[in-house]
Amino acid sequence: MDAKDEKEPERARIVVVGGGFGGLFTAMGLAGAGEVTLVGSEDHFLHTPMLYEYLSGEVEAWHIAPRYNELLDDGVSYIHGAVTGVDFEAREVEVAGRLRRLSYDYLVLSVGAVTNFWGIEGADKYAMPFRKIRHADDLRRRMIETLDGIQPDAAPQDAQRAATFVVVGAGASGVELSTKMADLLTDAFQRRGLRGEPHVIVVEMGTEVVPGMDTGLRALVQKELHEKRIELHTETRVVQVSPRGVRIEHGGEQREIEASGVVWTAGVRVNPLVEKLAVEKNGRGQIVVEPTLQVRGRREVFALGDIAFFQDVVPSLAGTAQLAFQESSLVVSNVQALIDDSVPAKGHFEELGEAVSLGTETAAVLVAGKAVSGALARQARFALYTARLPTWQHRLRVGASWFFGGKTPKPLGL
């Protein structure tokens, strides 16, 4: 047989669903391993751990939300669309608005989670989620509109009543968000010459803030909340959210809190797409995966991130971007192993370090088992997250921008 008559071996068709940390890094890692297609519901990636810095103006949108066409080379095709279903028997993925389904040899599911309002009355209608760039834009706009509505000669108590905001949830997200808001609003009061001070309230159903986090870090968080005069309510549940604020319950007693905005960081649930998939799930609706991150009963399908139930994970890692980041490496190596007719490896994931922003001037990080805070911790957090941006080109651009341009917060209204 002539060489020209020989057929080239068919390349593996790899479809990755979800463009967050897990999906993007998996797709980039598999570039060249086959025909890789990444499907996402947005036109840009989002470095979610720094969404709080975007709210405060310490970073710009292009820093943390680069478009996929800027990140991906010819080794990965990108489709902007919502996946509406998967036919596991036919090995096809259905994308809204596309007549032809995507065929795959290997499928990676990493669609992430969505805000969980827990069925609380009015929460899905009146509370503000905080998971996307547009959510941060909406919140910043709400704070500016609130400040603009306060008369310059308003009595201190009237100014405080008007500038009351409630953050529901005192996990890392609630803490980082509330401390940013408190600093931004306090700065705005001073710049505008308003009397009194803003009022930021955090409502937490559990017994403590940042559950699962290192005890030293928790102590620093509690200290910062106190110093920023953020009012903390633990063992308190939200009963109702309305256009005027929230109704909370503690110890069997209920009371109303009037607020200009209620921001919801009190948990997530699996993406609605997962609910439609005919795969084994746990009680929380997460996809049950093997230690290799293969979906149980579907060796050619992998799941990672918020939607995957992987037993060997420390509590502080569950649901974090760094877990998805680590899992993506395992998926890349295991998909390649299947392509090479090799045996997929089992995964083990460890805490890479904890860092939490505590306002516009400070942060807390865990270094060699010791919790430290302050301006240097803030710089360390920036450096840590710069290293986890998607490509070296983007890391270089962002690092140069932060180094030369500084990371000064942008005052509200400016």
KABEL-V889298 format. One record per pair of residues at least 4 apart in sequence whose C-alpha atoms are under 6 Angstrom apart, sorted by the first residue. I is the first residue (numbers start at 1). J is the second residue. Records with the same first field share a line. If there is no record, write none. Layout:
# KABEL-V889298
I=J + J
This chain:
# KABEL-V889298
11=34
12=34
13=34 + 35 + 104 + 105
14=35 + 36 + 104 + 106 + 107
15=36 + 37 + 104 + 107
16=38 + 107 + 108
17=39 + 109 + 110
18=23 + 39 + 40 + 110 + 111
19=23 + 24 + 40
20=24
21=25 + 324 + 325
22=324 + 325 + 328
23=110
25=29
26=328 + 332
29=332
30=332
31=75 + 76
32=75
36=76
37=76 + 77 + 78
38=78
39=78 + 79 + 80
40=80 + 81
41=80 + 81 + 82
43=67
44=65 + 66 + 67 + 68
45=65 + 66
46=64 + 65
47=64
52=177
53=58 + 59
54=58 + 59 + 60
55=136
56=409
57=409 + 410
58=407 + 408 + 409
61=65
62=66
63=398
68=72
82=95 + 96
83=94 + 95
84=94 + 95
85=94
86=92 + 93
87=91 + 92
91=103 + 104
92=101 + 102 + 103
93=101 + 102
94=101
106=300 + 301
107=301
108=301 + 302 + 303
109=303
110=303 + 304
112=306 + 307
113=268 + 269 + 270 + 271 + 306
114=268 + 269 + 271
115=268
116=267 + 268 + 269
117=123
121=240
122=126 + 240 + 241 + 242
123=127 + 241
126=242 + 243
127=262 + 263 + 264
128=263 + 264
129=263 + 264
130=135
144=412 + 413
152=194
154=159
156=195 + 196
160=197 + 198 + 199
163=198
164=199 + 200 + 259 + 260
165=200 + 259 + 260 + 261 + 262
166=200 + 201 + 202 + 262
167=202 + 262 + 263
168=202 + 203 + 264 + 265 + 266
169=174 + 203 + 204 + 265 + 266
170=174 + 175 + 204 + 209 + 210
171=209 + 210
172=210
173=177
174=178 + 265
176=357 + 358
179=358 + 359
180=359 + 360
181=185
182=186
183=359
188=192
189=193 + 194
200=230
201=230 + 231 + 232
202=232
203=233
204=233 + 234 + 236
205=234 + 235 + 236 + 237
206=234 + 235
207=234 + 235
212=316
216=371
217=371
225=230
236=249 + 250
237=248 + 249
238=248
239=247 + 248
240=246 + 247
241=245 + 246
244=258 + 259
245=257 + 258 + 259
246=256 + 257
247=255 + 256
248=254 + 255
249=253 + 254
270=307
280=287 + 288
281=285 + 286 + 287 + 288
282=286
286=307 + 308 + 309
287=307 + 308 + 309
288=309
289=293 + 294 + 295 + 296
290=294 + 296
291=346 + 347
292=345 + 346 + 347
293=302 + 303
294=299 + 301 + 302
295=301 + 302
303=308
304=308
305=324
306=319
317=323
331=335
334=344
337=342 + 343 + 344
338=342
354=365 + 366
355=364 + 365
356=363 + 364
357=363
358=362 + 363
362=374 + 375 + 378
363=373 + 374 + 377 + 378
364=372 + 373 + 377
365=371 + 372 + 377
366=370 + 371
373=377
389=395
395=399
399=403
400=404
401=405
402=406 + 407
